[in-house]
Amino acid sequence: MLETDKKNGESNLNTLPFVKTKQCVAALLENYIEQSKTGKNPVLSQERPEVIAKALKLKSVFEKGFQNLDHLESFVATYLTHTNHLRNPKYMGHQVAVPQDLSGIPDWIHGTVNNPSSLYEMGPAGATLEGFMINWMLSKLGWFTGENLYDFGKHPNNGSGVLTHGGSIANLTALTAARAAIAPEAWTQGNPDDLVVIGPATAHYSVARALSIMGMGKNAFVPVPVDSNEVILTDQLDRIYQQIKSQNKRVMAVVANACATSTGLFDPLNEMASFCKKHKLWFHVDGAHGAVALLSEKEKIKVAGIEKADSIIWDAHKMLQVPALCTAVLFKKQEHQWNNFSQNGSYVFHENEVIGMDSMPYTVECTKSALGTKLFWSFALKGEKAVVKFVETSFQKANDLYTYLKSLNDFYCPYPPESNILCFQFKPADLNDQDQLALRYELINSGAFYITSCEVQGKRFLRTVIMNPDTDQKDFIELAKCLTDIGNQIHAHKK
């Protein structure tokens, strides 16, 4: 039990027993995982924040601290109750990894040692693991020229990269590098007013957000038309490009989806790469979700041409089963990373050679957690082959769901999936966009399943993302039944 500081009446947190606390929390998490995996409990049981705050006794804990181990145990148990249970096989929601059971250990280690990995001397082990995993990713693209993954030197014609906290920061980093390549004076003099970025109209919102953060403005993104499934129409690239040139503007970068967040479909990267080569334009691939296709001999055809990009982002916290957040931003030419940012800071940026490698000069972030440790751990738990198998199986399961829904009269699937993302509608002739959305909310509020929805070319679709390795055919059958029951009720009320 926690003792109380007799001097001021406050909890003395240092008396909390480390081993017993670890065992207590571990037992709660183990039970949480096992109960979630059964699929018998609700995936999500939402309460208003005021209810959750009261259940957690936030005011009392905040003011007085945990009074004893039982108090802490109650808090953690209550917290876990009010979570989205991603390990439930009926979780088919957002593009958030369902991590392996022991994936939380690196966060525990980092939370204890608190070594930022962006400055080597502050976190040598974490920085080494990041360098190793960046080399591995570069090798999958053919951008690594070192002798082995332990080779952290700066070699001619080598690629480079860093890990960041999420795809938004990664896209921002890549686009600032593209700006540095075409307008190196922008860092000190500000943006030229003639720069634009082009890409599919369905490019992730973080691209336009990055341009606004960079001071270029959201309108600096010029959308290229997409087809009915929101894949870029490459035959429109030349028209858009010539239109931009006629306005005396320059294309800073061309962005591609691999794959689109909404549909999970891939832009034709080879065609876009050829266009960029012809006009000597920076080619950036947002591979946050789909770059993992590189790992599979079966699936890599979907990202053919990705190696021709100048920069790529790749989220590990999606399909590599890594807890959020962990994203790689990768450059084909290491010089583009070196020339990206220009700043002084004598306390962290060293003119002389240092042991190891510092990533701080090349990132938006300064105190960056040991992201490489989390990424490496995901592979260390089961090995590289198991991770690849998970990716292939997840892609296949989306196809299985597609095949099953296509066999049912009341479901409409606009396309066969190319990844683990599938969009569909229930009785589209009878249920409008608002009905489709209502169907989704009724489903998740029931706790039976957790799915999302999106708009494709202005039409509302239900959307599943197969992230859980335990999700299987019986879950697809049950999902269709639940949607049918709820959908028919909605339809009946409309009559």
N, C-alpha and C positions, 0 to 999 in steps of 0.2 A: 504494500500500500504506500501511496505517496504520503510523505510527512509534510507538515505545514511549517513554514518558517515562522517561528514564534515571535520574531521581531516585528514583522509587518503583516502577518496573517495571510500571506500569499503562498500559493503552491510552490514548493521547491522542485522544479522540473528535473533537476539533476538526480533526484532520488528515484526517478522512474526506472525500474529495473530493466536493463537493456534486453537481456535474454528472454525474460518472461514476457515483456511487451512484444518482442519479435514473435514469440511462440503464439501469443494471443492473437495478433493480427494475422499471422500465417494460417492459423486454424479458421479464422473467419473468412479469409480469402479462399481457402481450399473448399470450404463448405459452399461459398458463393459460386465458385466455378462448377462444382459438381451439381448443385441444384439447378444452375443455369443450363447445363448441358442436357438435363433430363427433358427440357422443353415443357415441363408441366406447369411452371409458374409463368405469370405474365412477362412478356418481353419488356414491356414498359407500363408502369402504373404511375401516371402523372398526377401530382398534387400541386396546388398553388404554392408559390415560394414562401408565403407566410406560414403555411401549414408545415412545410419542411423545416423552416427556421425554428418553429416552436418545438417540433419533434426532436431536433438536434440540440435544443436548449442553448442556442447560440449566445444569447446575452450573458447567461451565467458562466458558460465555458470561457467566453472572451474575457470576462472581468476577473474570474477567479482561477481559471485553468482547470485541468483535470484533477479531481480530488483523490482519485485512486485508480487502480488498474481496471476495476469493474466499471468505473465511470467512462474510461477511455474505450473499453470494450463495447459499451452500450452506444457510444457515439459512432464508432466505426460500423457496427451492425446496422444502426439506423441509416447511416450514410449509404451503405451498400443496398439497402432496401429501395432507396430513392435514386436508382440508377437505371440506365438503359442497358439491359442484359445482353450484350453483344455475343456472348457465348451460347445463348439460346439458339438452337438451329433454325428457329423461326425469325431470327434477325436477318433481314435481307434489305437493309436500309442504305445508309450513306456509305461513301467510299472511305470508310474508317476501318483500319485493320482490326481483325479479331486476333489479338496476339496469342502466342503460345503461352501455356500455363505459367511458365517461369520467366516470361519476358519482362516482368516488372523488376527483376533483380538489378539490372544495370542502373535503373532510376534510383533504387535504394542505395546502391554503392555511391552513385554520384551525389545523392542527397546527403550522404555521410561525409565523404571526402571533399566535396565541393571544389573540384579542380576544373576550372575552365580550360577547354582544349584548344582555344584559338591562339594562346601563347604557350609555346612548347614547354618552357621552364615552369609554367604554372600547372601543367597537366601532361607530363611526358607520355604516360600510358594511353590516355585518351587520344592525344594527338597522333600517336603511332597507329592506333587502330583506325582512326579516320583516314590517315594516309594510305593504309593497307586497303581499305574498302574503296577509296577513290581510285586507286590503281586497278582494283578488280573491275569496277564499273567502266573505267577507260578501256580496259582490255576487251570488254565485251563489244565495244564500239570500234576496236582496232586503232585506238588513239594512244595506246601505251607502248613505248619503245624501250622500257627498262628491261633488264635481264630477268627479273622475277618480281613478284609483288612486294618483296622486301626492299626493292630499289626505290629510294625516295629522292634520288638526285634529279637535277634539272638537265634532261637530255634533249638534244636537238630533235625537232619535229615531234616532241611529246605533247600530249594533251595535259590538262590540269583540271582541278575542280575543288570545291569545298562543300561541306554539308551545312545546311541552314535549317532554321526552324520554320519549315513550310514552303509550299510552292509559291505563295505570293512574294515572299522575300527572294526566292530563287528567280522568279520571272523578272523582278525588279533588278536583281544583280545582272542577269543576262542582258537585259535591255540597256542598262547603263554601259555595259561593255560594248554593245553595238553602237551606242552614241559616241563612246570614246574612239571607236574605229573610224567613224565618218566625220566627227567633229571634235577632235581632241581639245580644242580651245574651250569647249562648253564648260569644263570643270571650273575654270577661273572666270570666264567672260559671260557665262550663261548660255542658254540654248539659242541656236540659230532659229529663226522663225520659219524655216522652210523644210523642217524634218517631219516625216510622217512614218507610221508603221502600217503595213497592210497584212491582212489575214482573214480567215473565215469569219463570217458574221457571228458565228457561234463560239468564237474564241473566249476562253475563260475570263471572267470579269476582272481578274487580277492583272491582266494585260493593260486594260484601259486605266485601271487604278494606278498601276506603276507609272504610266505616262503622265497622269495627273500629279503624282508625287514628284516626278522628275521636272515638273514645271512646264511640260509640253501641252498639257490639257487633254481631256478625254477625246476631244475632236481630232486629235492627232492620229487616232486610230481610224483607218479607212477600211470599212468592211468589204470583203469580197463575197458575192452571192454564193449561196449554198443550195444543194438540191433538196428534195422533199424529205430526205433523212438527215439533213444538216451536214453533209459532207461538202467540202469546198468544190466549186466548179472551176477547175484549173484553166478551162478555156476562157475564163473571164479575167485571168491575171494580166494578160497583155493589155486588154482594154483599160483596166483600172490603172495600170502602170503608165500608159501613154497619157491618160487623163491627168494623172498627177504631174507628169513632166510638163504638160501643156500649161499647168498652173505655176510653173517654175519652182516646184517643190522636189525634194529628194526623199527617196525611200531609205529610211534608216535600217529597217529590218522587215523580213517577211516571216510571219508566224504560222505554224501548222499545229493542228490538233492530233495527238497520238496517245490516247484517243479523245474524242469529244466527251466532256463531262456528262452531257445530257443523254446521248444515245450510246456511247461506248464504241462508236465507229471511227475508223482511222482515215485521215486525209491521205491522198496519194503522195507520199513523201518523195518518191523518185521523180515524179513530174514536177513537183515544186522545187526540188533541188536543181533540176535542169534549168528551170526558169531563173533561179537565183544565179546560177553559174553564168548563164547567157548574159545577164545584166549586171553581174558583179555585185550582187546584193547579199547582205548578211542573212543567213537562214537560221531561224530559231525554232526548235521543236519543243512544244509543251508536251512532254512525255510523262507528265506527273503520274498518270494511271497506267498507261499502256506500254511504257518503255520496257516493262518486264517481259514482253514478248520476245525480247532479245535473248532471253535465257533458254527458250524452247526451240528445238529444231523444227517442231511442228508448227509453232505460232510465229516465228520470226519473220516469215514472209510478209506479215501485216505491217512491219516497220521497215521494210526494204527501202533503203535510201537514207535511213536515219543517220548513218555514219557520214553522210555528206553535209550534215548540218555544221554550223559554226558554233552553236551552243545548244544545250539540251538541259531540261530539268527532269528529275526523276524522283518521285516520292517513294520512300521506303515505308512510310506509314500507311500505305494503301495495300499493295499486293505482296510486300515482303514480310508481312506480319510483325512489323515493328511498331511499338506504341508511339503515338504522336508526341512530338513532331520530328520528322527527319527527312530532309529533302536534299538531293545532290543537285548542284548546278555545275555543269561540265562544259569545258571549252576544248575545241579541237586543237587550237593553237594556244600554248601556255602564255604567249605574249599578250593575248587578249585579256587574260586574268590579271597579269602583272600591271598592265596599263589602265586598268579599269578605274581605280580610285587613286586620288593623289592628295595626300594629307601629311601633316607633321604631328608627331607625338613622341617626344624624346623618351618618355617613360615606357613606351611599348614598341616603338619602331626603331630597330637597331641598324646602324650603318655597317657595323662589322659582322662577320660571319658568326652565326650562333649554332649551337648544337641542335639538331633536329630541324623542325620546320614550323614556322609561325603562319597561321592562316589569317590572323587578324588584319593584316594590311589589305586583304582581298575580300572582306565581308562587310555587310552592313552592320552586323552585330559585333560587339566587342567581347563581352563576357559570355561566351558561347559554351553551352553544356557539352558533355562528352557524347556527342551524337554518334560518333563512330563506334563507341562501345555498344550502344543499343543495336546498331545495324549488324555488327559482327556477332553479337550474342544470338540474334535470330537464326543465323546460320550455324553457330556453334552448338545450339541445342539439338539439332537433328541432322545437320550436314547440308551441303549445297544441293544434292540431288533431291532431298525432301522438299526444299523450297521450290525447286523447279516443278516437281510433281504437283505441289499445291496450286501453282499458277495454272498449269495445264488442266488440272481437274476442275478448277473454278471456272475456267473458260468453257469446258465441256458441259458442266452442270447448267450454265446459262442456255446452252444449246438444247439440253434435255428439257428444260422448262419451256423453251420456245416450241419444241416439238409437241409437248403435252398440251400446251394452251392452243396450238394450231389445230389439235384434234377435237377441240370443244367448240361448239357452234357459237357460243356467246362471247368468245374472246377474239380480239383482233390484234395481231402482231404485225407492224408495218415492215419489218425487216428481220432477217436472221442475224443473231448477235455475232459480233466479231471479238468480243471480250467477255467479261462476266457481268455485263450490264444489259438489261433487256427492258424495253418500253412496250406497253400494251394497253389496250382499253377493254372495258367490259360493256357489251351492248352499245357500241357507239351510235347506232341508229336511234336508240331510245334515251340514252343518258348523255346530257350535254357536258360541257367542260366543268361547270360547277358541280354537277352530279358526280363526275369522276373524282373531283377533289373531295366531295363529301364522303364518297365511298372509301377513300383512303383514310380520312379522319375517323370514320366509324370503325374501320378495321383496327387501327392502332390504338384507339381508345378502348377497344375490347380487350386489349392485351394479348390477343391471339397471335398476331404477327406485327412486324415492323417493316414497312416498305415506304418508299418515297414517291414523289410525282415530279413531273417536269412538263414544260411546254416544248413541243416540236413543231416548228413552223406555225406557231399560234394556236395549236391544238393541245389540250391537256391530256397527258398520258399518265398511267400508273407506271412505276419504275422499280425494278428490283436490281440489287447489286449483290451477287453471291460472294460473300466474304467469309462465311463461316464454313470450315472444312467438314462440319458434321451435318450440314444441310443436305438432304437427299430427296429422292423421288416421292417418298411418302409425305414430306413437307410440301412439295409442289401440289400434290393431290389435295391435301388439306387446305392449302392456300386458295386454290381454285374454288373449293367448296365454300369456304368462308366468304370469298368475294361474291360468289353466286348468290348466297343467302342474303347478304347485305344489299347487294345490287338489285336483287329482285324486290326487296322491301322498298328501296328508294324508288324504283320504277312504279311499284304499286301505288305509292303515295302521290305520284305525279298524275295518275289517272283521275 
